[in-house]
Amino acid sequence: MNWQLGYTPANLRGIMEKHSLGNQAVAERTGVTSIRQVQYWLSGEKDMPLHRWNKLLQDADLEMFNRIKALESALIQMADANS
């Protein structure tokens, strides 16, 4: 899979496939009450809030969460250095 940083519908599907999570499991892990919300995120119709994305990553794969956070920090530092 070609990972992009942060939440994207493709990244969400990848996490769900890797960990065999259905819409209901994602809803429960992210604290939403409706699987319809998860369907919105999967379709790209609505963006997944960052705090819910981070919660899913922490619950699903702490190692991946740490790598993504490190990459995001490095990109922010590079952008700041080039400003």
ROSE-4610 file (N, C-alpha, C; in Angstrom, 1 decimal, always signed):
// ROSE-4610
residu = [M/M/M/N/N/N/W/W/W/Q/Q/Q/L/L/L/G/G/G/Y/Y/Y/T/T/T/P/P/P/A/A/A/N/N/N/L/L/L/R/R/R/G/G/G/I/I/I/M/M/M/E/E/E/K/K/K/H/H/H/S/S/S/L/L/L/G/G/G/N/N/N/Q/Q/Q/A/A/A/V/V/V/A/A/A/E/E/E/R/R/R/T/T/T/G/G/G/V/V/V/T/T/T/S/S/S/I/I/I/R/R/R/Q/Q/Q/V/V/V/Q/Q/Q/Y/Y/Y/W/W/W/L/L/L/S/S/S/G/G/G/E/E/E/K/K/K/D/D/D/M/M/M/P/P/P/L/L/L/H/H/H/R/R/R/W/W/W/N/N/N/K/K/K/L/L/L/L/L/L/Q/Q/Q/D/D/D/A/A/A/D/D/D/L/L/L/E/E/E/M/M/M/F/F/F/N/N/N/R/R/R/I/I/I/K/K/K/A/A/A/L/L/L/E/E/E/S/S/S/A/A/A/L/L/L/I/I/I/Q/Q/Q/M/M/M/A/A/A/D/D/D/A/A/A/N/N/N/S/S/S]
num = [1/1/1/2/2/2/3/3/3/4/4/4/5/5/5/6/6/6/7/7/7/8/8/8/9/9/9/10/10/10/11/11/11/12/12/12/13/13/13/14/14/14/15/15/15/16/16/16/17/17/17/18/18/18/19/19/19/20/20/20/21/21/21/22/22/22/23/23/23/24/24/24/25/25/25/26/26/26/27/27/27/28/28/28/29/29/29/30/30/30/31/31/31/32/32/32/33/33/33/34/34/34/35/35/35/36/36/36/37/37/37/38/38/38/39/39/39/40/40/40/41/41/41/42/42/42/43/43/43/44/44/44/45/45/45/46/46/46/47/47/47/48/48/48/49/49/49/50/50/50/51/51/51/52/52/52/53/53/53/54/54/54/55/55/55/56/56/56/57/57/57/58/58/58/59/59/59/60/60/60/61/61/61/62/62/62/63/63/63/64/64/64/65/65/65/66/66/66/67/67/67/68/68/68/69/69/69/70/70/70/71/71/71/72/72/72/73/73/73/74/74/74/75/75/75/76/76/76/77/77/77/78/78/78/79/79/79/80/80/80/81/81/81/82/82/82/83/83/83]
x = [+0.8/+0.0/+0.9/+0.5/+1.2/+0.6/+1.3/+0.7/+1.0/+0.0/+0.1/+0.0/+0.5/+0.5/-0.9/-1.2/-2.5/-3.7/-4.9/-6.1/-6.3/-6.6/-7.2/-8.1/-9.1/-10.0/-9.2/-8.1/-7.3/-6.6/-6.0/-5.3/-6.3/-7.5/-8.5/-8.8/-9.0/-9.3/-8.1/-6.9/-5.7/-5.6/-5.9/-5.9/-6.9/-8.1/-9.2/-8.9/-8.3/-7.9/-6.8/-5.8/-4.7/-5.1/-6.1/-6.5/-7.8/-8.3/-9.6/-10.7/-10.8/-11.8/-13.0/-14.2/-15.4/-15.8/-16.8/-17.3/-17.6/-18.3/-18.7/-17.5/-16.5/-15.3/-14.6/-14.5/-13.9/-14.8/-16.1/-16.9/-16.7/-16.6/-16.4/-15.0/-14.0/-12.6/-12.4/-13.2/-13.0/-14.1/-15.0/-15.9/-17.1/-17.4/-18.6/-19.8/-21.0/-22.2/-22.8/-22.4/-23.0/-22.0/-22.3/-21.4/-21.5/-22.6/-22.8/-21.6/-21.2/-20.0/-18.8/-18.6/-17.4/-17.6/-18.8/-19.0/-18.7/-19.0/-18.6/-17.1/-16.4/-15.0/-14.4/-14.9/-14.4/-14.7/-15.8/-16.1/-15.4/-14.9/-14.2/-15.3/-16.5/-17.6/-17.4/-16.8/-16.5/-15.1/-14.3/-13.0/-13.1/-12.2/-12.2/-11.4/-12.0/-11.2/-9.9/-8.9/-7.6/-7.6/-8.3/-8.3/-8.9/-9.8/-10.4/-9.4/-8.7/-7.7/-6.6/-6.1/-5.0/-5.5/-6.7/-7.2/-7.2/-7.7/-7.7/-6.3/-5.4/-4.0/-3.4/-3.7/-3.1/-3.7/-5.0/-5.6/-5.2/-5.0/-4.8/-3.3/-2.5/-1.1/-0.2/+0.3/+1.1/+2.4/+3.0/+4.2/+4.0/+2.9/+2.6/+2.3/+1.5/+1.2/+2.5/+3.4/+4.7/+5.4/+5.5/+6.2/+5.5/+4.2/+3.4/+3.7/+3.6/+3.8/+5.3/+6.2/+7.6/+7.8/+7.1/+7.2/+6.5/+5.4/+4.7/+5.5/+6.2/+7.0/+8.2/+8.8/+9.9/+9.5/+8.3/+7.8/+7.5/+7.0/+6.7/+8.0/+9.1/+10.4/+11.0/+10.9/+11.4/+10.7/+9.4/+8.6/+9.0/+9.2/+9.6/+10.9/+11.8/+13.2/+13.3/+12.3/+12.3/+11.4/+10.8/+10.0/+10.9]
y = [-1.2/+0.0/+1.2/+2.2/+3.5/+4.5/+4.5/+5.3/+6.8/+7.6/+9.0/+9.4/+10.6/+11.0/+11.3/+10.9/+11.3/+10.5/+11.0/+10.4/+10.6/+9.5/+9.6/+8.4/+8.4/+7.2/+5.9/+6.0/+4.9/+4.4/+5.3/+4.9/+4.3/+4.8/+4.2/+2.8/+2.6/+1.3/+0.3/+0.8/+0.0/-0.4/+0.5/+0.1/-0.9/-0.7/-1.7/-3.0/-3.1/-4.4/-5.1/-4.3/-4.9/-5.5/-4.9/-5.3/-6.0/-6.3/-7.0/-6.3/-5.0/-4.2/-3.8/-4.0/-3.6/-2.2/-1.7/-0.3/-0.2/-1.2/-1.1/-1.0/-1.8/-1.8/-0.4/+0.2/+1.5/+2.5/+2.4/+3.4/+3.3/+2.0/+1.9/+2.4/+2.1/+2.5/+4.0/+4.7/+6.1/+6.9/+6.2/+6.9/+7.5/+7.1/+7.6/+6.6/+7.1/+6.2/+5.6/+6.1/+5.6/+5.1/+3.9/+3.4/+4.2/+5.0/+5.9/+6.9/+7.4/+8.3/+7.6/+6.4/+5.7/+5.6/+5.3/+5.3/+6.6/+7.7/+9.0/+9.1/+8.7/+8.8/+7.9/+6.7/+5.8/+6.3/+7.0/+7.5/+8.8/+9.5/+10.8/+11.9/+11.5/+12.5/+13.5/+13.0/+13.9/+13.5/+14.4/+14.1/+13.6/+12.7/+12.1/+13.1/+13.5/+14.4/+13.8/+14.7/+14.2/+13.4/+13.9/+13.2/+11.8/+11.6/+10.2/+9.4/+9.9/+9.2/+8.8/+9.7/+9.3/+8.2/+8.3/+7.2/+5.9/+5.9/+4.6/+4.1/+4.9/+4.5/+3.9/+4.6/+4.2/+2.8/+2.7/+1.4/+0.3/+0.6/-0.4/-0.8/+0.2/-0.1/+1.1/+0.9/+2.0/+2.2/+1.2/+1.4/+2.3/+2.0/+2.8/+4.3/+4.4/+5.7/+6.5/+5.9/+6.6/+7.0/+6.1/+6.4/+7.6/+7.6/+8.7/+10.0/+10.0/+11.2/+11.7/+10.8/+11.2/+11.9/+11.3/+11.8/+13.2/+13.3/+14.6/+15.7/+15.3/+16.3/+16.7/+15.7/+16.0/+17.0/+16.7/+17.6/+19.0/+19.1/+20.4/+21.2/+20.5/+21.1/+21.5/+20.7/+21.1/+22.3/+22.3/+23.4/+24.7/+24.6/+25.8/+26.3/+25.3/+25.7/+26.4/+26.1/+26.6/+27.9/+28.3/+29.5/+30.8]
z = [+0.0/+0.0/+0.0/-0.7/-0.8/+0.2/+1.4/+2.5/+2.3/+2.6/+2.7/+4.2/+4.5/+5.9/+6.3/+7.6/+8.2/+7.6/+7.9/+7.5/+6.0/+5.3/+4.0/+4.0/+3.1/+3.0/+2.7/+1.9/+1.6/+2.8/+3.6/+4.8/+5.8/+5.9/+6.8/+6.4/+5.1/+4.6/+4.9/+4.7/+4.9/+6.4/+7.3/+8.7/+9.0/+8.4/+8.7/+8.1/+6.9/+6.3/+7.1/+7.5/+8.2/+9.5/+10.2/+11.5/+11.5/+10.3/+10.2/+11.0/+10.8/+11.5/+10.6/+11.0/+10.3/+10.7/+10.1/+10.4/+11.8/+12.4/+13.8/+14.7/+14.5/+15.3/+15.2/+14.0/+13.9/+14.7/+14.5/+15.3/+16.8/+17.3/+18.7/+19.1/+18.4/+18.7/+18.6/+17.8/+17.7/+18.5/+19.1/+20.0/+19.2/+18.0/+17.4/+17.6/+17.5/+17.8/+16.6/+15.4/+14.2/+13.2/+12.6/+11.6/+10.3/+10.2/+9.1/+9.0/+10.2/+10.2/+9.6/+10.0/+9.4/+7.9/+7.4/+6.0/+5.3/+6.0/+5.4/+5.3/+6.3/+6.3/+5.2/+5.0/+4.0/+2.6/+2.4/+1.1/+0.8/+1.8/+1.6/+1.7/+1.9/+1.9/+3.1/+4.2/+5.4/+5.8/+6.3/+6.8/+8.2/+8.5/+9.9/+10.8/+11.9/+12.8/+13.3/+13.4/+13.7/+15.0/+16.0/+17.3/+17.2/+16.3/+16.1/+15.3/+14.3/+13.5/+14.5/+15.3/+16.2/+17.2/+17.7/+18.6/+17.9/+16.6/+15.9/+15.7/+15.3/+15.2/+16.4/+17.5/+18.8/+19.2/+19.0/+19.3/+18.3/+17.1/+16.0/+15.9/+16.0/+15.7/+16.2/+17.4/+18.1/+17.3/+16.8/+16.0/+14.8/+14.0/+12.9/+13.3/+14.4/+14.9/+15.2/+15.8/+16.2/+14.9/+13.9/+12.6/+11.9/+11.9/+11.2/+12.0/+13.3/+14.1/+13.8/+13.8/+13.5/+12.1/+11.1/+9.8/+9.7/+10.4/+10.4/+11.1/+12.2/+12.9/+12.0/+11.3/+10.4/+9.3/+8.7/+7.6/+8.1/+9.3/+9.9/+10.1/+10.6/+10.8/+9.5/+8.5/+7.2/+6.6/+6.8/+6.3/+7.0/+8.3/+9.1/+8.7/+8.4/+8.1/+6.7/+5.8/+4.5/+4.4/+5.6/+5.6/+5.7]
